Amino acid sequence: MLIRSVEKFLREQDIPATKFGRLAASDPRFVLDLRMGREPRGFMAARVLSFMEGYRAGKEAAHGE
């Protein structure tokens, strides 16, 4: 489930849910909606997963320099 991945990401990266929603989905209520049972379509789920991977990769690259 996407919500589990998102919740784990929020804890790992210490990002507020609204900021994550704005950055990943252009929707500050995105995480709240997921928590309320929203199931995003394939494209949006892929977009969010891609955002999380890119964010982690960027953070790792910044720490590696």
Summary of the structure (lengths in Angstrom):
residues: 65
radius of gyration: 11.7
end to end distance: 33.6
largest distance: 40.0
contacts: 155
relative contact order: 0.16
helix: 77%
strand: 0%
